Amino acid sequence: MDRFFHSVTLDKEKCVGCTNCIKRCPTEAIRVRDGKAQIISERCIDCGECIRVCPHHAKKTRFDHMERLKEFAYTIALPAPTLYGQFNNLDDIDFVLTGLKAMGFDEVFEVSRAAELVSEATRRLMSDDSLPRPVISSACPAVVRLIRVRFPDLCPHVLPLRSPMETAAGFAKTEAVKKTGLPMEKIGCFFITPCPAKVTDIKQPIGVEKSMVDGAIAISEIFPTLSSKMDKLTQIEPISESGIIGVSWASSGGEAAALLNDKYLAADGIENVIRVLEELEDERIRELDFIELNACSGGCVGGVLCVENAYVAKARLQRLRKYLPVSKNHLKEEIPKGMNWQESLEFAPVLTLSDDLDEAMQMMMDIDEICKKFPSLDCGACGAPSCHALAEDVVKGLAKESDCVFVLREEIQQMADIFQNISGKGKTH
């Protein structure tokens, strides 16, 4: 496996070098060079913003397909609660869950069930004051990766619990082993995902050595077939074991509200997330106990692999919750060890200029000097997201000062003036 696995990929044939993507990338992981976008692998957090804004569909997501079910003797679907918001007039989650079984899955385990357990585990951890405040949710893998590369001081604040997806897979496989007698490796768990970040989190998880999930299938991939299967159902199985708390995780604020604590903040959309993290880093936010952050606008319902508008999906989920109990899943005794991270979150210095402090300081001074030559317009015409990013690329030897059209124009004007002066002197003789 590559050092950095990424679910977000680039189709260079479709890319026209329009620079839309470089402006929205939260870690400045994209450059346009030689008329094509290039993704800097170590900087990318697979948030999917470039997919969202690319008008030419040059960015796309890698995910698994239904054919992978053949690799396992017993398969389990792990539907994200976001999936339920994709269907109009849905008043019973069991329609969706039975439809998934009709598609070929042997069993279904709702991620919203695990979300209720994660919520209870979070309440217990926060009640004993063992976590530094404010606690930052670890549910969105794009946010966790963003913190890991851009906000090192906030790493200790990230909740050290596995996501509902991972927790669901762990419980689902344990139940399946007891039910079937099959070894764990013969049982395949597939997450029905709304976003590319979850695909990456399965291939290269943070906090655990190996993911319990075997693959991720996009909501947009299965939606047409699932809709067709649901229309043909003649009998609905009573499968659902989720309540309002679990289903509410699909949209922004759902996780935080489940903590039954009013000292929380919920922010969604990568730009808003960065703004909150910057204020946290500057210690301008002190009075909160919990912070829920979602890279996608609206929460997971805004994932780029969904088929429905985020706010329409959120409204549908609000109607669906009327038919649900508050919660149906509870921890029996202590928090199971399988729900905790195996290792703490550590800073990944991919944005640092150099490992040598003296060299890094010199590079910073060189960047500042080069920046003075640029117009500070951050126009993106050079292929970098900002004048500062171009200066950094120049110092690293990845670009030239003349990549800036304003600098290039000045150089051309100087050459023209020199040529004109030479020509003028020649005529006088």
N, C-alpha and C positions, 0 to 999 in steps of 0.2 A: 504494500500500500504506500502511496505517496506520503511525504511528510505532512502535507496539508491536503486533506480531501475537501472538495468543494462541490456542493450540489448545484450552485449557480455556475453556468458555463456560457461561453461566447460562441456564437455562430458568425465567423468572420465574413462569410459570403453575404450575409444580410446586413452587416455593419457598414454604415456609410460615414462614420466618423463625425457624427452630428454634435457630440459633446454634451448631450442631455444627461447622460449617466454620470459624468464626472462631477457634476454639480451636486447631485443628491447622495453620493456615496458618503456615509458617515465616518469612514476611516481613510478617505482619500486613496482608495485602493485601485482606482481606474485612471489610466492615462490614454490619450489618443496619440498614437505615433504612426507615421507613414499612412495616415488616413484611416486607421483602424483602431478600435478600442483594445486595450490590453489590461488584464486584471492582474494586479500584484497579489500573488497567492497568499503570502504571509499576512497581508493586511485585511483580506476579505473575511467578513463575518457571516456571509450568506443570508443577509437580512432580506434580500429580494427587491430592494428599492430600485436597482437598475432594471430589473425585469418590469417593474411597474411603470417606469417612466420612458422606456425605450419605445419610440413610435414605429420602429422597423422590426420589432420582435427578434432582435439579434441576441438578446439574453434569454436563456431558457434554464429549466430546472431538470436535473437528473433525478429520477425516482424509479421505484420498482413497478413491475407490471404483474397482472394476475397469473401469468405463466409460472411465476416463481412458487406458487402454491404447490406445484408438482414435486418440488424438492423435499417436501415434508410429508410424513405419514398422517399428521393431524395439524390442522391450521386454525388459528384464532384471529378474528378481526378485532382490532382495537380502535373503534370509531371515536374521533374527537367530538366533543359536544357541538362544535361548530357545524358538523355535518347536518344536524337536525335543522339548522336555520336555513338550509338550502332549499327546503321543500315548502311549498305553499299549502296553507290550510292543514298542516300536520297537527293532530291533536293527540297522537299516541306514538311514543318513541318506538314501541314494539313493531310498528310497520317498517321502520328503517332497519331495525335489528334482524327481523325475520327476512327482510329483503337481502341482507348481507349473507345470510345462510343460504338463501336461494341462489346466490351468485357462486357458491362453492365453498364457503368457509364452514368448517365443522362446528365452530363455536364462536360466540361473540362475548367480549368482555368490555364493558363501557369504560372509557377513560374517565368519565364523570364520576364513576364509583370511586376510583382511586383518588380523584380530586378531593372528594369529601374526606378521605382518610388523610391526605396531605394537609388539608385545612385544619383537621383536629390535631395532627402532629405539630403543626406550626403553633397553634394556640398553646399547646403544652410546653413547647420549647421557650416560647416568649413569656410564659407565666413564671418561670423560674429565673428570669433575668440573666440567663447564661449567654445570650447573644448581644453583641454590641448594637446599640440603637443609632439610627433606625435600621431595621432589618430590611434587606432588599430581596424581593422575590427572585427565585432561581428558575421559574417556570419557563421563561422565554429564553431559549438558547442563544438567540442573536444578541440579546441584552447582556447575558453573561459573558459572551465572547467580547462584546464591546467594552465591558468593564475590565476584562482581563488584559486588553491591549491598550486602553486609553486612560483608565482610572485606577491605577495600582493601589492607591490608598483606600479604595472602597472594597477591595477584594474580601477583607474580613467581615464585611457587612452582609455579604451574599448568603442567603439561607442555605445551609448545608444539607438539604433534603433532595432526594431524587424527584424528578418531575412526575406529574400524574401519569404520563406515558410510560415511563420506566417502572413506576410502582404498579401500574395495571399489568404490564407484561410479567412482572415477577409473580404476582398473585395468580394471574391467569395460567401460567405454566405450572405452578405448584398444584393448582386444582386439576389441571389436565393430566398431570402425572398420576395423581391419585385415581382419577376417573378411568384412564385408559391403560395404565400400567406401562406406558411407553417411556423410554428414556427421554430426558430433557432435550437432547439434540435432535430428536425426531419430531419435536413439536415446534411449529413455526408461528410466531406472532407478527402480525402486520398492522402497522399504524396507518389509519386513514388520515392523511395529513393535509392541513390547510396551508402549509408554508415550507419553503426549502430549508429553513434553519433546522427543522426537525430531522430532515434527511441527513444532514451533516452530523447532527447530534447522535444519530444512530451509528454512523460509520466511524466517527471520532468523538466519542462522548467526553464530557468534562465532569470530573468528580468521581467517576467510576472507571474501572479498567476496561470493561467490556459491556456493551449494551445488552439488555435482555430482549430487545426488539430485533427481529430478523430482517425487517424491511419496512419501507414506507411507500404507500400507494397514494397518489394525489387524489384529492376529492374530485377535481375536474376530470380525472381519468375514469373514475368508476361511476360518476354521476349519471350518464346516459343509460348505462346497463342497469344500475341500481333502480332508477326510476321505472324502467320497463318491468323489472322483476316485481317491484312494489305494486304496479298496476294490475298484475296478474295473480296476486296472492288471493287464495281462497280461505286460508286459515292463518291466524296470527298467533304466534307463540308468546306466552307471557315471560319475556326475557329481561326486561328493564328492571334494574335495581338502583336507580339514581333518583335524587331529589333536586330541589331547587338549588341548593348550594353547589352541587357538582355541575349541573348544566350551566349555571351562571358564570363559570370559569371561561366560557366561550367569548365573552365580551369584557371590555375594560371595566374594572372595578369589581368584578365578580369574586375574584380571589380575596381581595382586601376586605370586602363586606362580610365574607364568611368567617373572619377572625373575631367578629362581634366586638370590635374595638373602633371607636370613632376617631382615633388619632392616626389616621392613615392618609396616604396620597395615592391616587391612581392616575398614571399618565400613559398616553398611547400616541403612536406616531414617532418615528425615529428622531425627528428634530426636537420634539418636545421632550423625549427621553434624554437626549444629550443635554438639553437645557437644565433639566432636573439634576442630572448627575454632576454637571458643572457647579451648580449651587450647593450640592451636597459636599463636593470636594472642597469648596471654599468655606464650608461650615456656615452657610447662610440658612440652612434648614436644620433645625435642632429639635423642634418640639414634637416630632412625629415618632411613632413606634414602628410603622411598617410602610414600605413603599412598593407598590406594584407597578411594574413597567412592562409595556408591550411595544415591540418594534413596529407592529402594524397598526394603522389607524383603526380605531374601534375595538382593538384587541385581536384575538385569533380569527374572528369573523372577517377581518380585513386582510387575511392572508392572500397572497397572489395565486395560490392554487385553489381558491374557492371559485364558485361559479356565480354566486349572488352578490349583489351590492352589500357592503358591510352593514349599512344601517337598516336596510330591509331585513337582512338576516337577524340582526339584533332585535328588531321589532317582532319578528316571528318567534324568536326564542322567549321573548317576554310574554307573548300569548300562550306559548306552550307550557310555561311554568305554572300557569293557573291550575293545571291538572295534576301537579306533582306535590308530594309531601316535602317538608323542609329538607330532610336528610334521611337516608336509609342505610348509611354505612358508618360504623364506629370502630375505633380501636378497642380491643378487649382489655389489654393491660398496658404494658409499656410500649413505647414506639419500637416496632420491629427493626432489627439491625439492617434488614434489607432495604429500608426506606432512607437510610442515611448515606451521605456521600462517603466513599472510601478514602478520599484525599481532599484536602482543602484547596480552594481556588488560589492559584499563584499567578502573579503578573507575568505576562509574556511580552518582553521588550522588543516587539517587532517594529515599533515606531521610533526607537532610539537611533540616533545618528551613528554612534560608535560605542563599543564596549569600553574603549579607553576614554576616561573622563577628560583628559587634556585635549585629546583629538576632537572629542565631541564639542567642547567649548570653542575650539578654534573654528570648527565647522559652523557653529551657531553664529559666530561673529562674521564669517564669510557670507553666510546666508543673509544676514542683516545688511551687509554692504551691497550685495547683489540686488537685494530688494529695493534699494534706493534708486536703482537704475530703471526699475519698472514703474508703470503708471498707477499701480494700486487699484486697478479697475476690476481685477478678478474676472476678466471677460471669458476665459477659457479657450480663447483662440489658439493659444500655444499648445493645447492638449493637456494641460494640467488644471486642476480645479481652482487654483488661486495663484497669485504672484509669488506668495511665500512657498507654495508647493513647487513651482517652477525653479525658484532659487535653490531649494533643497535638492532638486533633481540635478541642477547644474553642479552643485558642490559634490554630489555623489558621482558625477561623470555620466549621468544618464540623459542629459539634455544640454543645449547650448543657450547662451544668453540671447542669441539672435532668433531663437524660437519665438520670442516675444515679437509680435508684429510691429510694435512701436519702436523697439530697439532696432529691429531690422530696417525699418523705414529711416531712422536716423543714420544708420550705417550707409544705406544706399544714398541718402542725401549728402553725406560727407564725401562719399566716393564721387558723386556727381559734381560737387563743388570743386574737388581736386582736379577732376578731368577738365572742367570748364576753365579753371585757372591755367592749367597746362596748355589748353587750346588757345586761350587768350594770349599767353606769352609767345606761343609759336607764331601767331599772326603779326605781332609787333616786330618780329625779326623779318 
